Amino acid sequence: MKKSYLIILILVLSAVFMSSCVSAADKNETVTEIGVAYRGHVQDYGNCPTDGTWVEDGNMLGTTGESKRIEGFWIKLTGNDQLPAGTSIRYNVHVQNQGWLASTDLNQVSNWIADGDFAGSQGKGQRVEAIQIILLGADGLQLPDYSVVYSVHGQDYGWSQGWKKDGEIAGETGQSRRLESIRIKIINKDEAITDQTPVAEHGMLSVVGTQLTDKNGAAFQIKGVSTHGLSWFPEYVNANAFETMRDEWGINAVRLAMYTTEYNGYCTGDENNRALLKQQVEKGVNLATDLGLYVIIDWHILSDGNPETHQAEAIAFFDEMAERFKDNHNVIYEICNEPNNGTSWNQIKGYAEKVIPVIKAHNQDAVILVGTPTWSQDVDQAAADPISGYSNIMYTLHFYADTHREGLRNKMVAAIEKGLPIFVSEYGICDSSGNGPINEEEASKWMDVLNQYGVSQIAWNLSNKNETSALIRNDCSKTGNWRESELSASGQWLVKMLGKEKELGSGQASNPGDGGNTPPVVENPPDENDSSGNEAAVATVKMTNSWSDGSNYYYQYAITINNQSAVDLNDWKIKLTFPGAITVDQNWNAQMELRDQVVWLSPVDYNQNIPAGKVINDIGCIIYSPQTMGAPMVALE
């Protein structure tokens, strides 16, 4: 049998990254349901998906958080045999400098683009600003039983327009704003179109008594995931990671953990590091907002112990963040992660009373989380002397199930019954080191009590760090669309606890492939009996360091080639395409050729042939640019 091979290119970054332009949804060999498929021409990516496939049925085409315009579309129906004969899908776009390509009158759609033809522009750098889509029968009239619905992500307004249907205009005209992403699907006419994101459903949160409540006054429980330190694992702050956790895991919130004094912390790094961390926070908030998730900005004190140590920096930071996100109804502020080392409640309370009014000056209804003594365990002290004069204040409790058991649970319950609103902003199911044994029995007891009292909870941590609290396996470099086998024991427990039933990694999150992983490039489709798992050559490019000399930004990459196939890999080449012009400062263990913004890596003598099963992990380079760089597009040729 003729063998064929799958080459998977994975890009994992530690400081800056960029998203894939599409999600390549799972394809069925035989289409039996009515659906829609679509492709697009995206700034800097070209025709997407780049492997020639189509995005289908509500999955996202395009990008978020990258400021990339869509320049045109191809749209077609699938499962046509289920539709009345002669059914077609037609679409009209508003293009920069051209306006609408056809009349917007729904009674004059005969000259709209139809059934897989291209609508837009190519090679002109012109953005699509708005779109109309309609389903027509053979008689030229709208179908009576089916609707086409579509949602766009636009510059400055994100997904806020919600779903449009049957020829309604999605996007804006006259505002010079680009479309960046689109979702399209076919539904029955009587099927309700609802935006099911957590924020769309529950709106701005508030605190009533001991309970977090939603816009309707109903009790609401946040169940989310915390990042690890943004300085160390920034690659997980991406649309695909957040969307996978929302759609496949079932979370409704993310927490952005910004360490203050640890290595490259906000208060210990230089100005460039602080700027990068603020960019990461802003990116995380914007992604969560686009996806309808709640988001916690976490001032993650740890080794500094006492929040008063960097009180001035905290006030300035939260003043800036609260002003920037004053109109975001999904942002929660956590002002001191884990006070420790003997810090008293009086000290924490004094600090909080200086930071809270800074946030409230920009948004008086903001929910604010305040840490408690002894690594946020002594909630009893806060219950005895709570902060007064402000609404929507909650107090944090942290636990690790194998260390903190019945005694801490009882302390929490007593504080709640005394009237203290508690928020578990960090927990794990291992011991308090973050890397000890997992205790599912105690974790289940914690969940029972948290759910009984409606206490919100955030699991630690979204990373592949080699510790048991990390939710991703250490040998998994993917930054989204994880399958169950790619989750750690803690991650698998979490997903099971959240109760989602979708197959993990199935592409049912609307943007698998985002977050720094380039779409799989299939050289030849594998035969039915081939196992792509052991017939794959995997190239991994990881940013290991970044810095600035005041004039240029430097980025260091480590490159690994893992030949998992059954045959030798010869004369390989890796192409890295950056979003702007760069200069190569250093390279090692590979020949390197620079052409403006494209770097070609090719073998040296010793690694020209990579035997089957061999891993080469000593290739690297340093590049620099006067501008901050997004991640390169990657191709193995």
N, C-alpha and C positions, 0 to 999 in steps of 0.2 A: 504494500500500500504506500502510495506517495505521501511522505510526511510534509507537513507545513508547520510554520512557526509563527508564534505571536511575540512581537517585540513590544514591551510595555515601557513607556518612558514615565518616570515619576520624578517630579521636582518637589523637594521639601526644603523650605526656607526657614531660617531662624530669626530674621529681622524684617525683611520686606518680601512681599510675594504678590502674585497676581493670579487672577482667576481664569479658568478656562472659559471659552466663549459660549459653550453650550452644555447641555446635558444630553448625553446619548442614552435615551431610555432603552430598556430591554425590548428587543424586537421579537415578534412571533413569526414563525415560518408561515403560518396560515392565518390570515386576518379574518376573523369571524364577526367582529363588532364594528359598528360605525365609528370612524375616528378621523383624525386630521393629522397630517404630518407637515413639517415646515422647516425651511432652511433660511439662512440670512447671510448678508454680506456685512461684516463687522469690522470697524476700524482696527487696523494693525493685525487682525487675524485673517482677513480675507473671507472666503466662503466658508461658512460654518454649518454643521460640524466639519472640521477640516479633513476627516477621513471619508467624506462623501455620503455619510448616513444622514438620516432625517431625525429631528426631534419630534416627539409624538405626544398628543393627548394631554395637554396641560403642563407638560414639562417646560422648563425655562430655556429659551433661546436668547443668547446675549450675555451681558455682564452686569454686575452691580458693583459699585465701589471703585470702578476703574475709569470713569469718565470716557467711555468708548461709545461712539455713535453707531447705530445700525443704519446702513445705507440702502438696504433693499431686502426684499423677501421673495421666497418661493413658497407657495402654500398649495397643498393638494389634499383630497379626501382619500381615506382608506376604508376598506370594507364596503366598497361601492355596491356590491351585490345585495347589501341590506337596505339600500336606498332606492327610491323610485327611479326608474329608468330616466336618463337625461339630467339627473341632478348634477349641479356644478357648484363650486365655491368660487366666489369672485371677491376681489379686494382692490381698494383704492388707497393711495398713499399721498401724503402731503410732503413734498421734498423741498429742502432749502433752495431758495432762488428760483424754484419752478412753480411752487404752489401745488394744488391738487392736480394729479395727472388726469383726472376725469371729473365730471360733475358729481357733487355730493348728493344729488337728488336721488332718493331710493327708487324713484319711478323711472330713472334713466341710467340703469346700470349695465346696459348691453355692451358698452365699451370699456368696462372695468377689466383689469387683468384677471385671468381665470386659470384654474386647474393646473398649477405647477409652473406657470410662466413667471418671469421675473418682473417685479414692480419696484422701481427705485432708480438708483444710479450706481455706477461702478467707475472707479478711476477718477472721480471728480471731487472726492472728499466732501460730499454733500450729505447732510444728515436727513433721515426721515423724522418728521416731527409729529405726524398723526397718521392714523390708519382707520379704515372702515372695512369690515368683512361681512359678507352676506351669503346665505345658501339659497339657491334658486332651483326650481324644478324645470322640467322640459318646457313648461308653458311660460317661462320667464317670470313667474311669480314666486314669492317666498314660500318655502316648504311649510305646510300646516302643522307638521308633527315634530319637527326638529329645529333647534336653534344652534347657531354658532356663537360662542361666548369667548371673550378675549380680554386680557388684562395687560397693560403695559407698565413698564417702569421707566419714568421719564426724569430728565435732568431736574434736580431741585425738588421734585414732588414725589419721587419714588413710586410706590404702588398705590398711592393714596386715592386714585380714581376708582379703584375697585374694578369689578367686571362690567364690561359693556357687551351688548349683544345685537345681532341682526342688523348690521349697518350703522349702529351708533358710532360716533366719533370717539376714538380713544387717543389721548394725547392732547397737544395744544397747537394752535396756529397763532402766528403773530407775536410769539414770545421768544422766538429763537432758541427753543429748548429741544434737545435731541431725545429720541427714543433710545433706550439702552438695552431693554429686555422686553420679551413678550411671552405670554402663555396663551394657547388657543385650545379649545376643546369643543366637541359636539355634545349637546344634551337634549333630552326630551323637552318639548315646549312647556310642559307643566312642571318641570323640575326647577326648584328654587335655585337661584344663583346667590350664594352666600360666601362671604369672605370668612373663612373659619380660623383665621389666625387668633391666637390668644388675646392680643391687644384689641383687635377689631371686635371680639365678642365681649370682652370684659372692661375695656376702656381704662380710664385713670383710676388708680387704686387709692384707698384711704383706710384709716385705722378707726374702728369703732369698738370701744371697749378693749378686749384683748385680741380682737379678730381683724385680720386684713379683709377688706371688702371691695367689691368691684363697683362699676359705675351705677349698677342697679340696686346697690345696697346689699347684695347677696354675699355670703361668706365666700372667700376665695383663697385658695391655697397655691402658692408658688411651688413648683417642683422643677428644679433646674440643675445646671452643671456649672461649675467654676472652671475657668482656665487655670493653668499653672501660671507662673510668673511671666508677664508679658515680655520681659527682657530675654527670657530663655526659651520660650515656646511660642513665639508670635505667629508661627505658621498655622496654628489652629484657629486664629481669628480670621475666618474666611466664610464666605456665604455657604459653601457646601457643608462645612462642619456644622454650622448652626442649623441649616435646613435639614440635614440628615437627622440631627438630634430632635428637631421639632417634629418632623414628619414620620420618622421611623422609630425613634425612641419614645417620643411623647412628652418632651420637656416643654415648658412655657417661659423659661427665663435662662439667661446666661449671666455669669458674674465675671467681670474683668479684674483679675487680681494683679494690681500694680504694687510690687514690693517697694518699700521706701529706703531701706538701708542695706540690703543685701547687695551682692555684686551687680553693678549696673542698675542699682536702685534709683528711684526718682531723686532722693536726697543725697546720694553719694556719687552718682555719675556726673559727667560734665553737661554743659548746656545742650550739646548736640544729642546726648542720650535722653535728656529730659524732653527735648522736642520730639524725638522718635517715640518715646513712651506716650506722650500726649496724642501723637498721630495714631498710635495703636488704639488708645482709648476711644478717640473720635471715630476711627474706623469700626471698632466693635459696636459702638452705640448706633452708628448709621446702619450697619448690617442688621443688627437686631431690630431696629425700627423698620427697615424695609421688609423684614420677614415677620413683623407683627409679634415680636418677642419682647418680654420685659428684660431689662438689663440693669445690672448693679455695677456701679463704679466703686471699686473697692480700694481704699487707702490701706494697703496691706502691711501694717506695722508688724514686726516680729522681733528681730534682734534688737531693735531700738527700745522695745519694752513699754516705755511711757510715751503716749501720744504727744505729750507736751514737749518732747525733745525736738520735734520738727513742726511745732504748732504754726509758726509763721508760714512755712512752706505749704502746710495743709490749707490754711486760710486762703492763700493766694491761688492754690490749685482748685479748690472747690468754688471759689469766686468765679474763676474762669470757666469751669465746667458747667456750673449752674447757669451762668449767663448764656453760654453757648447752647445749652439744651433746655432752656426755659420753656420752650413750646413743645417739647417731647413729653408726652404723657406716660411714657413707658420707662422712664429713668428713675432708678432708686439709688440713693447715695449711702454708702457704708463708710463711715468716717474714721473708724479705727478697728482694724481686723481683730487682733488678739493682744490686748494689753497684758503685760506679764512682768515678771521679775519684781514682784512686790508693789506694783503700781496700785494705788488705792482707788476705790470708787469715787472718792472726793476729787482726786486728780483727774480721773476720766470725765467726771461730770463737769468740772471746771473747764476742761478742754472743749467738751461738747457744747457748752453754753457760749463759747466763742465762735465755734464753727457753724453751728446750726443757723444763727441769724444771717450769716453770709449767704447760705443757700436759700433761705426763706425770702431774702430780699429780692431774689429773681423769680422764685416760684413758691408762694406761701403754702401751696398744697403738696409740696414734694414729700415723699416718704423717705425718712432718714433712719438708718440703722446705727445704733451706738453699741460699741463693744463693752464687755464687762470684765472684771478682774479675773486673773488666773487663766489666761488664754480663753477668755469669753466662756467661763463656766459659772462664775459666782453671780448668777442672776438674782439670787436672794438679796444681795446687797443693793442692787438697783431697785428691787421691789420695795425695799424698806425706805428708799429715798429717791423716787423717780424724778426725772427732769420735768419741770412745770413751765407753763406759759406758751407751749407750742403744740400744735396738732400733728398727727401722723408721725409720731416717734415710736420706734420699736427697739428692742434690746436683743442683742445676739447671744446665742448659745452655740458652742461648737462641741461636737463629740466624735470620738472614734470608738466604734462599737466594742472592740475587744478590750479596751482600757476603761471606758466610761460606761458603767452599767446601771444597775438599779438605783444606786445612790444619786447619781446625777439626774436620772429621770425623775426621781421623787423631788429633787430640788427644783427642777423645771416646773413640774405640776404645781407645787406649792406656790411658786411665783406667779404662775398663770391664775391660780385660784385666788390670789391676793390682788389680781387686777393688772398684772404686768403683761403687755403685749410682746411676745417673744417670737423671734425669727431665727431659725437655724440656718445661718448663712454659710456654714461649712460643716460637712461631716464625711466620715469614711467608715468602711466596714471592717477595717483592719485595726491595728493598735495605733496609739497616738504618735508613733514615730513616722507613720505613713508608709512603713515598709515591713510591717510585722504580719503575723498570721491573720487570716480572715475569719470573722466570727459571724456567720449568717444567722445563727440563732439569736444572738443579742441584737443584730441589725433588725431582725423582724420584730423584736419587742419594741425597739425604738420606733419603727414605722407605725406600729399599732397605736402607740401613745401619741405620736405626732398627728396621725390622722384623726384620732379621737378628739383632740383639742384643736384641730384645724391649723396646725403650725406649719408654716412654709419651710422649705428645706432645699438646700443647694449641695450637691455632691461634689466632692473633691477627688480627682482633678482631670481635666482634659489634656492629656499628654501621653506620650509613649515612654516616659521616664521609667527607668528600671527600678520600680518600686510597686508594692502591691496596691497602693491607693490610686495609681494611674489607671485610667479607664481603657487605654489602648495598649495592646501588647507591645513589648519593647522591640520586637523584630518586625513590627508593622510600620512602614513609613508613610502610609496613606494619611491624608488630612481631611478625609470625608468619605461618605458612602461606604462605611465599614460593614463587612460581613461579621456574623456572630463569631467566627473563628479568629477574627482579627481583634476582638475585644479581650481584655484581661478578664480574670475571674470577677473582679470588682465591676467591670463594665457589663459583663453578662448578667450579673445579679441586678444591677441598676435597671437595665432594659426590661428584665423580667418583672421587677417590682413596679415599674411604671405601667406595665400592662399592655404595651403595644403588641399588635398581632401581625403587623406587616413583616414580610421576610426582610431581614437586614441585608443591606447592600444590593437590594433588588432594583434600585433606580426609582423607587417610589417616592423618595425625596425628589423635589422638582429640579434639582441641579446637580446630580452626581457628576463627578469629574471636575468640579470647581475646586478652588482653594489651592492651586498650585500643582495639581496633577494634570498633566496633559492627557488628552483623550488617547485611548489605546490605538496604536497604529498596526493594522493587520496586514502583514505582507501577503499572505494567502489565507483564506478562511480555513481553519482547521477541519480535518476530516472528522466525521462523527465519533470515531473511536479514539482520536488523538486526545492526549491529556495535556492541555496547555500549561498546567501547573508545573510540569517538569520539562517543558519544551519552550521555555521562555528565556530570552536574554534581557536582563533588567538593568537599565542605566539609572543611577540615582545621583542627583546633584544637590548638595546640601550646603547652604551658607553657614560657615563656621565662625565668621567674625565680621564686624563692620566698624568703621571709625571715620573720623574726619580730621583733616589737618587745618581746617579753617578755610581752605580754598576748594578742596575736592572731597567727595565721599568715596571711601574705599570699601570694597566688598571682597571677602575671601570665600572661595568655594572648594569643597572636597567632592571628588567625583569617583563613584564606584561603578564598576561594570560586573555584573553577576551573570555568568553564562550558565543558566539553568537548563540549557537545551542538551540534546544528546549528541550534538556535533560541535566541532570547533568553530569559533567565531574569528574570522580573518579580516584584516584590513578595514576595521570598523572606523566610522567617523561620527562625531557628535557635533551637531550644529546648535549653537546658542544664539538666539536672536533677541537682542535687548531693545527696549522701547526707545532708546536714544543712543547717540554716539558715545562711545567709551574709549578708554585707553587701557591696554594690558600692561600692568606693572610687573608681574612675575608669573611664570608658569613652571610646572615641574612634571616630569614623567609622561609628557605628551608633547607632540609638536602642536604649535598654535599659530593660526593665521587669522589676522583681524582685517575685516572689510567693513569699515564704518561702524555699524552697530551689530555686526555678525561675527561671532568667533567660531572658527572651525578647529576642533581638536582631532588629531589623528595619532596613530601609534608611533612609538619609538621602537627600537629593535626588540627589546625584551618582551613587550606586550603586543606585538603585531598579531600574534596568534594567541587567542585565549581558549584553552582547551575546554571541552565540555565539563561542567561542574566547577570550573575555576572562577575565583573572585579576584578582581584587581581593584584595590582600594587605596592606592597611593598617588592618584592623579589630582592635581589641583591648580588653581590659578588665583591671582588677585587682579581685580580691575578697578578703575576709578573713573569718576565723572564729576564735573562741577555741579551736576544736578543729582538729587536722589533718584535711584534707579528702581523701577519695578523689576520683577523677575523676568528672565529671558524665556522666550518660547523655545522648546527643546525638540530636536529631531535626531534620531539615530539612523544613519544611512550606511 
